[in-house]
Amino acid sequence: MMRTPGFTLVELIVVMAVMGLIATVSVVALGSLRQPTEPPWQLDLENARRVALRDGVAVSATSAARLQPPILFLPDGRALGVGVDPWTGKIVYLPNAH
């Protein structure tokens, strides 16, 4: 008896069920992803940089209590201060964090 090449209906149903299960798990996993929240002082720094760029004046970010000395954002978007990336204004490290 010669067997013709191809798939049986049972094999096809099993493969489709496995693919459906993988797709369902992937959609649930991707749906539960959330962007990590930033601390409030980081949002204050971003806002100070935005204001400096918009208004064309230097802005000091002093509202963040953990940042001493305060960070100065220049009108071209650069940041001056301890523990801050000068190009993005993101905190690299907190010098007085315990």
mmCIF file as gemmi writes it, N, C-alpha and C atoms, coordinates in Angstrom:
data_model
loop_
_atom_site.group_PDB
_atom_site.id
_atom_site.type_symbol
_atom_site.label_atom_id
_atom_site.label_alt_id
_atom_site.label_comp_id
_atom_site.label_asym_id
_atom_site.label_entity_id
_atom_site.label_seq_id
_atom_site.pdbx_PDB_ins_code
_atom_site.Cartn_x
_atom_site.Cartn_y
_atom_site.Cartn_z
_atom_site.occupancy
_atom_site.B_iso_or_equiv
_atom_site.pdbx_formal_charge
_atom_site.auth_seq_id
_atom_site.auth_asym_id
_atom_site.pdbx_PDB_model_num
ATOM 1 N N . MET Axp A 1 ? 0.834 -1.159 0 1 0 ? 1 A 1
ATOM 2 C CA . MET Axp A 1 ? 0 0 0 1 0 ? 1 A 1
ATOM 3 C C . MET Axp A 1 ? 0.899 1.249 0 1 0 ? 1 A 1
ATOM 4 N N . MET Axp A 2 ? 0.691 2.148 -0.934 1 0 ? 2 A 1
ATOM 5 C CA . MET Axp A 2 ? 1.486 3.367 -1.036 1 0 ? 2 A 1
ATOM 6 C C . MET Axp A 2 ? 0.789 4.512 -0.319 1 0 ? 2 A 1
ATOM 7 N N . ARG Axp A 3 ? 1.589 5.28 0.364 1 0 ? 3 A 1
ATOM 8 C CA . ARG Axp A 3 ? 1.048 6.427 1.102 1 0 ? 3 A 1
ATOM 9 C C . ARG Axp A 3 ? 1.34 7.694 0.305 1 0 ? 3 A 1
ATOM 10 N N . THR Axp A 4 ? 0.333 8.532 0.131 1 0 ? 4 A 1
ATOM 11 C CA . THR Axp A 4 ? 0.523 9.762 -0.622 1 0 ? 4 A 1
ATOM 12 C C . THR Axp A 4 ? 1.042 10.842 0.313 1 0 ? 4 A 1
ATOM 13 N N . PRO Axp A 5 ? 1.888 11.741 -0.197 1 0 ? 5 A 1
ATOM 14 C CA . PRO Axp A 5 ? 2.42 12.801 0.656 1 0 ? 5 A 1
ATOM 15 C C . PRO Axp A 5 ? 1.319 13.801 1.019 1 0 ? 5 A 1
ATOM 16 N N . GLY Axp A 6 ? 1.427 14.345 2.23 1 0 ? 6 A 1
ATOM 17 C CA . GLY Axp A 6 ? 0.455 15.34 2.68 1 0 ? 6 A 1
ATOM 18 C C . GLY Axp A 6 ? 0.203 15.203 4.169 1 0 ? 6 A 1
ATOM 19 N N . PHE Axp A 7 ? -0.798 15.917 4.636 1 0 ? 7 A 1
ATOM 20 C CA . PHE Axp A 7 ? -1.143 15.938 6.057 1 0 ? 7 A 1
ATOM 21 C C . PHE Axp A 7 ? -2.519 15.341 6.242 1 0 ? 7 A 1
ATOM 22 N N . THR Axp A 8 ? -2.693 14.712 7.372 1 0 ? 8 A 1
ATOM 23 C CA . THR Axp A 8 ? -4.027 14.225 7.706 1 0 ? 8 A 1
ATOM 24 C C . THR Axp A 8 ? -4.803 15.351 8.376 1 0 ? 8 A 1
ATOM 25 N N . LEU Axp A 9 ? -6.092 15.212 8.445 1 0 ? 9 A 1
ATOM 26 C CA . LEU Axp A 9 ? -6.942 16.218 9.066 1 0 ? 9 A 1
ATOM 27 C C . LEU Axp A 9 ? -6.628 16.342 10.551 1 0 ? 9 A 1
ATOM 28 N N . VAL Axp A 10 ? -6.311 15.27 11.215 1 0 ? 10 A 1
ATOM 29 C CA . VAL Axp A 10 ? -5.982 15.302 12.643 1 0 ? 10 A 1
ATOM 30 C C . VAL Axp A 10 ? -4.699 16.096 12.871 1 0 ? 10 A 1
ATOM 31 N N . GLU Axp A 11 ? -3.686 15.873 12.048 1 0 ? 11 A 1
ATOM 32 C CA . GLU Axp A 11 ? -2.445 16.632 12.183 1 0 ? 11 A 1
ATOM 33 C C . GLU Axp A 11 ? -2.687 18.123 11.983 1 0 ? 11 A 1
ATOM 34 N N . LEU Axp A 12 ? -3.484 18.47 11.01 1 0 ? 12 A 1
ATOM 35 C CA . LEU Axp A 12 ? -3.799 19.866 10.747 1 0 ? 12 A 1
ATOM 36 C C . LEU Axp A 12 ? -4.542 20.507 11.913 1 0 ? 12 A 1
ATOM 37 N N . ILE Axp A 13 ? -5.488 19.797 12.506 1 0 ? 13 A 1
ATOM 38 C CA . ILE Axp A 13 ? -6.252 20.328 13.648 1 0 ? 13 A 1
ATOM 39 C C . ILE Axp A 13 ? -5.335 20.513 14.857 1 0 ? 13 A 1
ATOM 40 N N . VAL Axp A 14 ? -4.432 19.575 15.096 1 0 ? 14 A 1
ATOM 41 C CA . VAL Axp A 14 ? -3.514 19.685 16.231 1 0 ? 14 A 1
ATOM 42 C C . VAL Axp A 14 ? -2.595 20.897 16.053 1 0 ? 14 A 1
ATOM 43 N N . VAL Axp A 15 ? -2.051 21.09 14.868 1 0 ? 15 A 1
ATOM 44 C CA . VAL Axp A 15 ? -1.168 22.228 14.61 1 0 ? 15 A 1
ATOM 45 C C . VAL Axp A 15 ? -1.935 23.535 14.779 1 0 ? 15 A 1
ATOM 46 N N . MET Axp A 16 ? -3.148 23.607 14.269 1 0 ? 16 A 1
ATOM 47 C CA . MET Axp A 16 ? -3.951 24.828 14.403 1 0 ? 16 A 1
ATOM 48 C C . MET Axp A 16 ? -4.283 25.106 15.869 1 0 ? 16 A 1
ATOM 49 N N . ALA Axp A 17 ? -4.552 24.078 16.66 1 0 ? 17 A 1
ATOM 50 C CA . ALA Axp A 17 ? -4.848 24.27 18.08 1 0 ? 17 A 1
ATOM 51 C C . ALA Axp A 17 ? -3.623 24.794 18.829 1 0 ? 17 A 1
ATOM 52 N N . VAL Axp A 18 ? -2.456 24.255 18.533 1 0 ? 18 A 1
ATOM 53 C CA . VAL Axp A 18 ? -1.222 24.718 19.178 1 0 ? 18 A 1
ATOM 54 C C . VAL Axp A 18 ? -0.936 26.162 18.79 1 0 ? 18 A 1
ATOM 55 N N . MET Axp A 19 ? -1.092 26.514 17.522 1 0 ? 19 A 1
ATOM 56 C CA . MET Axp A 19 ? -0.87 27.891 17.08 1 0 ? 19 A 1
ATOM 57 C C . MET Axp A 19 ? -1.878 28.843 17.726 1 0 ? 19 A 1
ATOM 58 N N . GLY Axp A 20 ? -3.114 28.416 17.876 1 0 ? 20 A 1
ATOM 59 C CA . GLY Axp A 20 ? -4.115 29.243 18.547 1 0 ? 20 A 1
ATOM 60 C C . GLY Axp A 20 ? -3.772 29.471 20.002 1 0 ? 20 A 1
ATOM 61 N N . LEU Axp A 21 ? -3.275 28.438 20.669 1 0 ? 21 A 1
ATOM 62 C CA . LEU Axp A 21 ? -2.877 28.566 22.072 1 0 ? 21 A 1
ATOM 63 C C . LEU Axp A 21 ? -1.696 29.535 22.215 1 0 ? 21 A 1
ATOM 64 N N . ILE Axp A 22 ? -0.722 29.421 21.341 1 0 ? 22 A 1
ATOM 65 C CA . ILE Axp A 22 ? 0.428 30.334 21.38 1 0 ? 22 A 1
ATOM 66 C C . ILE Axp A 22 ? -0.022 31.769 21.118 1 0 ? 22 A 1
ATOM 67 N N . ALA Axp A 23 ? -0.893 31.98 20.149 1 0 ? 23 A 1
ATOM 68 C CA . ALA Axp A 23 ? -1.384 33.324 19.842 1 0 ? 23 A 1
ATOM 69 C C . ALA Axp A 23 ? -2.164 33.9 21.019 1 0 ? 23 A 1
ATOM 70 N N . THR Axp A 24 ? -2.986 33.102 21.677 1 0 ? 24 A 1
ATOM 71 C CA . THR Axp A 24 ? -3.77 33.576 22.816 1 0 ? 24 A 1
ATOM 72 C C . THR Axp A 24 ? -2.861 33.991 23.964 1 0 ? 24 A 1
ATOM 73 N N . VAL Axp A 25 ? -1.878 33.172 24.286 1 0 ? 25 A 1
ATOM 74 C CA . VAL Axp A 25 ? -0.948 33.496 25.37 1 0 ? 25 A 1
ATOM 75 C C . VAL Axp A 25 ? -0.16 34.754 25.029 1 0 ? 25 A 1
ATOM 76 N N . SER Axp A 26 ? 0.247 34.918 23.771 1 0 ? 26 A 1
ATOM 77 C CA . SER Axp A 26 ? 1.006 36.106 23.36 1 0 ? 26 A 1
ATOM 78 C C . SER Axp A 26 ? 0.172 37.368 23.472 1 0 ? 26 A 1
ATOM 79 N N . VAL Axp A 27 ? -1.081 37.309 23.049 1 0 ? 27 A 1
ATOM 80 C CA . VAL Axp A 27 ? -1.949 38.491 23.116 1 0 ? 27 A 1
ATOM 81 C C . VAL Axp A 27 ? -2.2 38.885 24.568 1 0 ? 27 A 1
ATOM 82 N N . VAL Axp A 28 ? -2.418 37.915 25.434 1 0 ? 28 A 1
ATOM 83 C CA . VAL Axp A 28 ? -2.637 38.216 26.854 1 0 ? 28 A 1
ATOM 84 C C . VAL Axp A 28 ? -1.377 38.813 27.475 1 0 ? 28 A 1
ATOM 85 N N . ALA Axp A 29 ? -0.214 38.276 27.138 1 0 ? 29 A 1
ATOM 86 C CA . ALA Axp A 29 ? 1.042 38.796 27.685 1 0 ? 29 A 1
ATOM 87 C C . ALA Axp A 29 ? 1.313 40.212 27.193 1 0 ? 29 A 1
ATOM 88 N N . LEU Axp A 30 ? 1.088 40.476 25.929 1 0 ? 30 A 1
ATOM 89 C CA . LEU Axp A 30 ? 1.319 41.816 25.394 1 0 ? 30 A 1
ATOM 90 C C . LEU Axp A 30 ? 0.294 42.818 25.924 1 0 ? 30 A 1
ATOM 91 N N . GLY Axp A 31 ? -0.917 42.364 26.172 1 0 ? 31 A 1
ATOM 92 C CA . GLY Axp A 31 ? -1.948 43.252 26.7 1 0 ? 31 A 1
ATOM 93 C C . GLY Axp A 31 ? -1.684 43.674 28.13 1 0 ? 31 A 1
ATOM 94 N N . SER Axp A 32 ? -0.938 42.883 28.869 1 0 ? 32 A 1
ATOM 95 C CA . SER Axp A 32 ? -0.687 43.211 30.273 1 0 ? 32 A 1
ATOM 96 C C . SER Axp A 32 ? 0.566 44.054 30.468 1 0 ? 32 A 1
ATOM 97 N N . LEU Axp A 33 ? 1.304 44.354 29.398 1 0 ? 33 A 1
ATOM 98 C CA . LEU Axp A 33 ? 2.504 45.181 29.517 1 0 ? 33 A 1
ATOM 99 C C . LEU Axp A 33 ? 2.112 46.627 29.791 1 0 ? 33 A 1
ATOM 100 N N . ARG Axp A 34 ? 2.82 47.243 30.694 1 0 ? 34 A 1
ATOM 101 C CA . ARG Axp A 34 ? 2.589 48.649 31.018 1 0 ? 34 A 1
ATOM 102 C C . ARG Axp A 34 ? 3.93 49.364 31.033 1 0 ? 34 A 1
ATOM 103 N N . GLN Axp A 35 ? 3.878 50.632 30.675 1 0 ? 35 A 1
ATOM 104 C CA . GLN Axp A 35 ? 5.089 51.434 30.726 1 0 ? 35 A 1
ATOM 105 C C . GLN Axp A 35 ? 5.406 51.728 32.18 1 0 ? 35 A 1
ATOM 106 N N . PRO Axp A 36 ? 6.662 51.541 32.588 1 0 ? 36 A 1
ATOM 107 C CA . PRO Axp A 36 ? 7.005 51.805 33.984 1 0 ? 36 A 1
ATOM 108 C C . PRO Axp A 36 ? 6.808 53.28 34.315 1 0 ? 36 A 1
ATOM 109 N N . THR Axp A 37 ? 6.287 53.543 35.496 1 0 ? 37 A 1
ATOM 110 C CA . THR Axp A 37 ? 6.064 54.923 35.904 1 0 ? 37 A 1
ATOM 111 C C . THR Axp A 37 ? 7.361 55.539 36.398 1 0 ? 37 A 1
ATOM 112 N N . GLU Axp A 38 ? 7.541 56.794 36.083 1 0 ? 38 A 1
ATOM 113 C CA . GLU Axp A 38 ? 8.733 57.506 36.522 1 0 ? 38 A 1
ATOM 114 C C . GLU Axp A 38 ? 8.418 58.224 37.823 1 0 ? 38 A 1
ATOM 115 N N . PRO Axp A 39 ? 9.419 58.411 38.66 1 0 ? 39 A 1
ATOM 116 C CA . PRO Axp A 39 ? 9.189 59.145 39.902 1 0 ? 39 A 1
ATOM 117 C C . PRO Axp A 39 ? 8.783 60.585 39.605 1 0 ? 39 A 1
ATOM 118 N N . PRO Axp A 40 ? 8.064 61.231 40.528 1 0 ? 40 A 1
ATOM 119 C CA . PRO Axp A 40 ? 7.583 62.598 40.274 1 0 ? 40 A 1
ATOM 120 C C . PRO Axp A 40 ? 8.708 63.595 40.009 1 0 ? 40 A 1
ATOM 121 N N . TRP Axp A 41 ? 9.847 63.438 40.658 1 0 ? 41 A 1
ATOM 122 C CA . TRP Axp A 41 ? 10.925 64.385 40.431 1 0 ? 41 A 1
ATOM 123 C C . TRP Axp A 41 ? 11.487 64.268 39.027 1 0 ? 41 A 1
ATOM 124 N N . GLN Axp A 42 ? 11.437 63.079 38.426 1 0 ? 42 A 1
ATOM 125 C CA . GLN Axp A 42 ? 11.893 62.932 37.042 1 0 ? 42 A 1
ATOM 126 C C . GLN Axp A 42 ? 10.955 63.682 36.104 1 0 ? 42 A 1
ATOM 127 N N . LEU Axp A 43 ? 9.662 63.627 36.382 1 0 ? 43 A 1
ATOM 128 C CA . LEU Axp A 43 ? 8.706 64.383 35.577 1 0 ? 43 A 1
ATOM 129 C C . LEU Axp A 43 ? 8.92 65.886 35.746 1 0 ? 43 A 1
ATOM 130 N N . ASP Axp A 44 ? 9.291 66.319 36.963 1 0 ? 44 A 1
ATOM 131 C CA . ASP Axp A 44 ? 9.602 67.734 37.192 1 0 ? 44 A 1
ATOM 132 C C . ASP Axp A 44 ? 10.815 68.165 36.362 1 0 ? 44 A 1
ATOM 133 N N . LEU Axp A 45 ? 11.813 67.301 36.274 1 0 ? 45 A 1
ATOM 134 C CA . LEU Axp A 45 ? 12.997 67.616 35.473 1 0 ? 45 A 1
ATOM 135 C C . LEU Axp A 45 ? 12.643 67.726 33.992 1 0 ? 45 A 1
ATOM 136 N N . GLU Axp A 46 ? 11.827 66.804 33.502 1 0 ? 46 A 1
ATOM 137 C CA . GLU Axp A 46 ? 11.423 66.86 32.098 1 0 ? 46 A 1
ATOM 138 C C . GLU Axp A 46 ? 10.621 68.124 31.814 1 0 ? 46 A 1
ATOM 139 N N . ASN Axp A 47 ? 9.762 68.506 32.759 1 0 ? 47 A 1
ATOM 140 C CA . ASN Axp A 47 ? 8.968 69.713 32.586 1 0 ? 47 A 1
ATOM 141 C C . ASN Axp A 47 ? 9.872 70.952 32.585 1 0 ? 47 A 1
ATOM 142 N N . ALA Axp A 48 ? 10.875 71.001 33.459 1 0 ? 48 A 1
ATOM 143 C CA . ALA Axp A 48 ? 11.791 72.138 33.505 1 0 ? 48 A 1
ATOM 144 C C . ALA Axp A 48 ? 12.576 72.238 32.2 1 0 ? 48 A 1
ATOM 145 N N . ARG Axp A 49 ? 12.997 71.12 31.652 1 0 ? 49 A 1
ATOM 146 C CA . ARG Axp A 49 ? 13.72 71.133 30.375 1 0 ? 49 A 1
ATOM 147 C C . ARG Axp A 49 ? 12.811 71.612 29.256 1 0 ? 49 A 1
ATOM 148 N N . ARG Axp A 50 ? 11.562 71.157 29.266 1 0 ? 50 A 1
ATOM 149 C CA . ARG Axp A 50 ? 10.598 71.557 28.246 1 0 ? 50 A 1
ATOM 150 C C . ARG Axp A 50 ? 10.358 73.072 28.29 1 0 ? 50 A 1
ATOM 151 N N . VAL Axp A 51 ? 10.232 73.617 29.511 1 0 ? 51 A 1
ATOM 152 C CA . VAL Axp A 51 ? 10.019 75.057 29.661 1 0 ? 51 A 1
ATOM 153 C C . VAL Axp A 51 ? 11.235 75.831 29.187 1 0 ? 51 A 1
ATOM 154 N N . ALA Axp A 52 ? 12.429 75.354 29.498 1 0 ? 52 A 1
ATOM 155 C CA . ALA Axp A 52 ? 13.649 76.035 29.06 1 0 ? 52 A 1
ATOM 156 C C . ALA Axp A 52 ? 13.737 76.068 27.539 1 0 ? 52 A 1
ATOM 157 N N . LEU Axp A 53 ? 13.389 74.969 26.895 1 0 ? 53 A 1
ATOM 158 C CA . LEU Axp A 53 ? 13.427 74.928 25.44 1 0 ? 53 A 1
ATOM 159 C C . LEU Axp A 53 ? 12.347 75.819 24.829 1 0 ? 53 A 1
ATOM 160 N N . ARG Axp A 54 ? 11.164 75.792 25.414 1 0 ? 54 A 1
ATOM 161 C CA . ARG Axp A 54 ? 10.046 76.557 24.872 1 0 ? 54 A 1
ATOM 162 C C . ARG Axp A 54 ? 10.246 78.056 25.031 1 0 ? 54 A 1
ATOM 163 N N . ASP Axp A 55 ? 10.648 78.493 26.233 1 0 ? 55 A 1
ATOM 164 C CA . ASP Axp A 55 ? 10.742 79.921 26.529 1 0 ? 55 A 1
ATOM 165 C C . ASP Axp A 55 ? 12.099 80.526 26.189 1 0 ? 55 A 1
ATOM 166 N N . GLY Axp A 56 ? 13.116 79.711 25.986 1 0 ? 56 A 1
ATOM 167 C CA . GLY Axp A 56 ? 14.432 80.224 25.648 1 0 ? 56 A 1
ATOM 168 C C . GLY Axp A 56 ? 15.159 80.863 26.815 1 0 ? 56 A 1
ATOM 169 N N . VAL Axp A 57 ? 14.852 80.419 28.031 1 0 ? 57 A 1
ATOM 170 C CA . VAL Axp A 57 ? 15.528 80.934 29.229 1 0 ? 57 A 1
ATOM 171 C C . VAL Axp A 57 ? 16.034 79.76 30.049 1 0 ? 57 A 1
ATOM 172 N N . ALA Axp A 58 ? 17.028 80.03 30.883 1 0 ? 58 A 1
ATOM 173 C CA . ALA Axp A 58 ? 17.534 78.988 31.773 1 0 ? 58 A 1
ATOM 174 C C . ALA Axp A 58 ? 16.528 78.75 32.891 1 0 ? 58 A 1
ATOM 175 N N . VAL Axp A 59 ? 16.256 77.482 33.198 1 0 ? 59 A 1
ATOM 176 C CA . VAL Axp A 59 ? 15.294 77.108 34.23 1 0 ? 59 A 1
ATOM 177 C C . VAL Axp A 59 ? 15.989 76.218 35.244 1 0 ? 59 A 1
ATOM 178 N N . SER Axp A 60 ? 15.801 76.538 36.516 1 0 ? 60 A 1
ATOM 179 C CA . SER Axp A 60 ? 16.373 75.736 37.591 1 0 ? 60 A 1
ATOM 180 C C . SER Axp A 60 ? 15.311 74.785 38.123 1 0 ? 60 A 1
ATOM 181 N N . ALA Axp A 61 ? 15.646 73.499 38.197 1 0 ? 61 A 1
ATOM 182 C CA . ALA Axp A 61 ? 14.72 72.489 38.7 1 0 ? 61 A 1
ATOM 183 C C . ALA Axp A 61 ? 14.977 72.31 40.185 1 0 ? 61 A 1
ATOM 184 N N . THR Axp A 62 ? 14.251 73.054 41.019 1 0 ? 62 A 1
ATOM 185 C CA . THR Axp A 62 ? 14.46 72.997 42.469 1 0 ? 62 A 1
ATOM 186 C C . THR Axp A 62 ? 13.32 72.3 43.18 1 0 ? 62 A 1
ATOM 187 N N . SER Axp A 63 ? 12.254 71.909 42.462 1 0 ? 63 A 1
ATOM 188 C CA . SER Axp A 63 ? 11.101 71.321 43.142 1 0 ? 63 A 1
ATOM 189 C C . SER Axp A 63 ? 11.373 69.909 43.641 1 0 ? 63 A 1
ATOM 190 N N . ALA Axp A 64 ? 12.388 69.257 43.09 1 0 ? 64 A 1
ATOM 191 C CA . ALA Axp A 64 ? 12.707 67.908 43.535 1 0 ? 64 A 1
ATOM 192 C C . ALA Axp A 64 ? 13.547 67.997 44.811 1 0 ? 64 A 1
ATOM 193 N N . ALA Axp A 65 ? 12.988 67.588 45.915 1 0 ? 65 A 1
ATOM 194 C CA . ALA Axp A 65 ? 13.643 67.745 47.215 1 0 ? 65 A 1
ATOM 195 C C . ALA Axp A 65 ? 14.913 66.916 47.332 1 0 ? 65 A 1
ATOM 196 N N . ARG Axp A 66 ? 15.019 65.841 46.575 1 0 ? 66 A 1
ATOM 197 C CA . ARG Axp A 66 ? 16.178 64.959 46.702 1 0 ? 66 A 1
ATOM 198 C C . ARG Axp A 66 ? 17.377 65.463 45.913 1 0 ? 66 A 1
ATOM 199 N N . LEU Axp A 67 ? 17.207 66.509 45.124 1 0 ? 67 A 1
ATOM 200 C CA . LEU Axp A 67 ? 18.288 66.976 44.268 1 0 ? 67 A 1
ATOM 201 C C . LEU Axp A 67 ? 18.918 68.225 44.843 1 0 ? 67 A 1
ATOM 202 N N . GLN Axp A 68 ? 20.079 68.086 45.406 1 0 ? 68 A 1
ATOM 203 C CA . GLN Axp A 68 ? 20.834 69.217 45.938 1 0 ? 68 A 1
ATOM 204 C C . GLN Axp A 68 ? 22.247 69.096 45.439 1 0 ? 68 A 1
ATOM 205 N N . PRO Axp A 69 ? 22.821 70.022 44.776 1 0 ? 69 A 1
ATOM 206 C CA . PRO Axp A 69 ? 22.275 71.303 44.349 1 0 ? 69 A 1
ATOM 207 C C . PRO Axp A 69 ? 21.292 71.116 43.195 1 0 ? 69 A 1
ATOM 208 N N . PRO Axp A 70 ? 20.474 72.12 42.919 1 0 ? 70 A 1
ATOM 209 C CA . PRO Axp A 70 ? 19.472 71.994 41.854 1 0 ? 70 A 1
ATOM 210 C C . PRO Axp A 70 ? 20.113 71.88 40.476 1 0 ? 70 A 1
ATOM 211 N N . ILE Axp A 71 ? 19.339 71.402 39.538 1 0 ? 71 A 1
ATOM 212 C CA . ILE Axp A 71 ? 19.808 71.219 38.169 1 0 ? 71 A 1
ATOM 213 C C . ILE Axp A 71 ? 19.331 72.395 37.332 1 0 ? 71 A 1
ATOM 214 N N . LEU Axp A 72 ? 20.221 72.927 36.509 1 0 ? 72 A 1
ATOM 215 C CA . LEU Axp A 72 ? 19.911 74.069 35.659 1 0 ? 72 A 1
ATOM 216 C C . LEU Axp A 72 ? 19.784 73.591 34.22 1 0 ? 72 A 1
ATOM 217 N N . PHE Axp A 73 ? 18.639 73.888 33.615 1 0 ? 73 A 1
ATOM 218 C CA . PHE Axp A 73 ? 18.414 73.552 32.209 1 0 ? 73 A 1
ATOM 219 C C . PHE Axp A 73 ? 18.616 74.803 31.374 1 0 ? 73 A 1
ATOM 220 N N . LEU Axp A 74 ? 19.476 74.695 30.373 1 0 ? 74 A 1
ATOM 221 C CA . LEU Axp A 74 ? 19.811 75.822 29.507 1 0 ? 74 A 1
ATOM 222 C C . LEU Axp A 74 ? 18.819 75.896 28.342 1 0 ? 74 A 1
ATOM 223 N N . PRO Axp A 75 ? 18.734 77.053 27.681 1 0 ? 75 A 1
ATOM 224 C CA . PRO Axp A 75 ? 17.771 77.203 26.577 1 0 ? 75 A 1
ATOM 225 C C . PRO Axp A 75 ? 18 76.266 25.4 1 0 ? 75 A 1
ATOM 226 N N . ASP Axp A 76 ? 19.203 75.711 25.264 1 0 ? 76 A 1
ATOM 227 C CA . ASP Axp A 76 ? 19.452 74.772 24.171 1 0 ? 76 A 1
ATOM 228 C C . ASP Axp A 76 ? 19.154 73.324 24.559 1 0 ? 76 A 1
ATOM 229 N N . GLY Axp A 77 ? 18.633 73.109 25.78 1 0 ? 77 A 1
ATOM 230 C CA . GLY Axp A 77 ? 18.224 71.769 26.205 1 0 ? 77 A 1
ATOM 231 C C . GLY Axp A 77 ? 19.237 71.031 27.051 1 0 ? 77 A 1
ATOM 232 N N . ARG Axp A 78 ? 20.447 71.575 27.182 1 0 ? 78 A 1
ATOM 233 C CA . ARG Axp A 78 ? 21.452 70.907 28.009 1 0 ? 78 A 1
ATOM 234 C C . ARG Axp A 78 ? 21.126 71.095 29.485 1 0 ? 78 A 1
ATOM 235 N N . ALA Axp A 79 ? 21.659 70.206 30.309 1 0 ? 79 A 1
ATOM 236 C CA . ALA Axp A 79 ? 21.429 70.261 31.752 1 0 ? 79 A 1
ATOM 237 C C . ALA Axp A 79 ? 22.766 70.378 32.469 1 0 ? 79 A 1
ATOM 238 N N . LEU Axp A 80 ? 22.812 71.222 33.496 1 0 ? 80 A 1
ATOM 239 C CA . LEU Axp A 80 ? 24.01 71.389 34.312 1 0 ? 80 A 1
ATOM 240 C C . LEU Axp A 80 ? 23.668 71 35.736 1 0 ? 80 A 1
ATOM 241 N N . GLY Axp A 81 ? 24.435 70.074 36.287 1 0 ? 81 A 1
ATOM 242 C CA . GLY Axp A 81 ? 24.201 69.656 37.656 1 0 ? 81 A 1
ATOM 243 C C . GLY Axp A 81 ? 24.901 68.347 37.948 1 0 ? 81 A 1
ATOM 244 N N . VAL Axp A 82 ? 24.888 67.986 39.212 1 0 ? 82 A 1
ATOM 245 C CA . VAL Axp A 82 ? 25.542 66.764 39.659 1 0 ? 82 A 1
ATOM 246 C C . VAL Axp A 82 ? 24.604 65.582 39.423 1 0 ? 82 A 1
ATOM 247 N N . GLY Axp A 83 ? 25.117 64.544 38.784 1 0 ? 83 A 1
ATOM 248 C CA . GLY Axp A 83 ? 24.362 63.313 38.618 1 0 ? 83 A 1
ATOM 249 C C . GLY Axp A 83 ? 23.356 63.324 37.492 1 0 ? 83 A 1
ATOM 250 N N . VAL Axp A 84 ? 23.475 64.259 36.563 1 0 ? 84 A 1
ATOM 251 C CA . VAL Axp A 84 ? 22.512 64.356 35.473 1 0 ? 84 A 1
ATOM 252 C C . VAL Axp A 84 ? 23.236 64.24 34.134 1 0 ? 84 A 1
ATOM 253 N N . ASP Axp A 85 ? 22.576 63.572 33.182 1 0 ? 85 A 1
ATOM 254 C CA . ASP Axp A 85 ? 23.12 63.481 31.836 1 0 ? 85 A 1
ATOM 255 C C . ASP Axp A 85 ? 22.98 64.855 31.179 1 0 ? 85 A 1
ATOM 256 N N . PRO Axp A 86 ? 24.07 65.464 30.721 1 0 ? 86 A 1
ATOM 257 C CA . PRO Axp A 86 ? 23.991 66.835 30.215 1 0 ? 86 A 1
ATOM 258 C C . PRO Axp A 86 ? 23.157 66.987 28.944 1 0 ? 86 A 1
ATOM 259 N N . TRP Axp A 87 ? 22.955 65.924 28.186 1 0 ? 87 A 1
ATOM 260 C CA . TRP Axp A 87 ? 22.23 66.055 26.919 1 0 ? 87 A 1
ATOM 261 C C . TRP Axp A 87 ? 20.746 65.767 27.049 1 0 ? 87 A 1
ATOM 262 N N . THR Axp A 88 ? 20.354 64.87 27.946 1 0 ? 88 A 1
ATOM 263 C CA . THR Axp A 88 ? 18.935 64.512 28.052 1 0 ? 88 A 1
ATOM 264 C C . THR Axp A 88 ? 18.279 65.034 29.315 1 0 ? 88 A 1
ATOM 265 N N . GLY Axp A 89 ? 19.058 65.356 30.344 1 0 ? 89 A 1
ATOM 266 C CA . GLY Axp A 89 ? 18.482 65.793 31.61 1 0 ? 89 A 1
ATOM 267 C C . GLY Axp A 89 ? 18.032 64.655 32.489 1 0 ? 89 A 1
ATOM 268 N N . LYS Axp A 90 ? 18.274 63.418 32.082 1 0 ? 90 A 1
ATOM 269 C CA . LYS Axp A 90 ? 17.899 62.262 32.896 1 0 ? 90 A 1
ATOM 270 C C . LYS Axp A 90 ? 18.898 62.095 34.035 1 0 ? 90 A 1
ATOM 271 N N . ILE Axp A 91 ? 18.389 61.627 35.172 1 0 ? 91 A 1
ATOM 272 C CA . ILE Axp A 91 ? 19.244 61.399 36.328 1 0 ? 91 A 1
ATOM 273 C C . ILE Axp A 91 ? 20.095 60.164 36.085 1 0 ? 91 A 1
ATOM 274 N N . VAL Axp A 92 ? 21.401 60.317 36.21 1 0 ? 92 A 1
ATOM 275 C CA . VAL Axp A 92 ? 22.32 59.192 36.079 1 0 ? 92 A 1
ATOM 276 C C . VAL Axp A 92 ? 22.511 58.538 37.437 1 0 ? 92 A 1
ATOM 277 N N . TYR Axp A 93 ? 22.681 59.356 38.456 1 0 ? 93 A 1
ATOM 278 C CA . TYR Axp A 93 ? 22.77 58.869 39.826 1 0 ? 93 A 1
ATOM 279 C C . TYR Axp A 93 ? 22.366 60.001 40.751 1 0 ? 93 A 1
ATOM 280 N N . LEU Axp A 94 ? 21.913 59.656 41.934 1 0 ? 94 A 1
ATOM 281 C CA . LEU Axp A 94 ? 21.569 60.64 42.959 1 0 ? 94 A 1
ATOM 282 C C . LEU Axp A 94 ? 22.711 60.723 43.941 1 0 ? 94 A 1
ATOM 283 N N . PRO Axp A 95 ? 23.42 61.854 44.002 1 0 ? 95 A 1
ATOM 284 C CA . PRO Axp A 95 ? 24.609 61.931 44.846 1 0 ? 95 A 1
ATOM 285 C C . PRO Axp A 95 ? 24.307 61.823 46.322 1 0 ? 95 A 1
ATOM 286 N N . ASN Axp A 96 ? 23.124 62.222 46.799 1 0 ? 96 A 1
ATOM 287 C CA . ASN Axp A 96 ? 22.829 62.184 48.234 1 0 ? 96 A 1
ATOM 288 C C . ASN Axp A 96 ? 21.765 61.147 48.573 1 0 ? 96 A 1
ATOM 289 N N . ALA Axp A 97 ? 21.554 60.156 47.699 1 0 ? 97 A 1
ATOM 290 C CA . ALA Axp A 97 ? 20.56 59.118 47.992 1 0 ? 97 A 1
ATOM 291 C C . ALA Axp A 97 ? 21.158 58.094 48.936 1 0 ? 97 A 1
ATOM 292 N N . HIS Axp A 98 ? 20.396 57.726 49.955 1 0 ? 98 A 1
ATOM 293 C CA . HIS Axp A 98 ? 20.873 56.737 50.937 1 0 ? 98 A 1
ATOM 294 C C . HIS Axp A 98 ? 20.031 55.502 50.869 1 0 ? 98 A 1
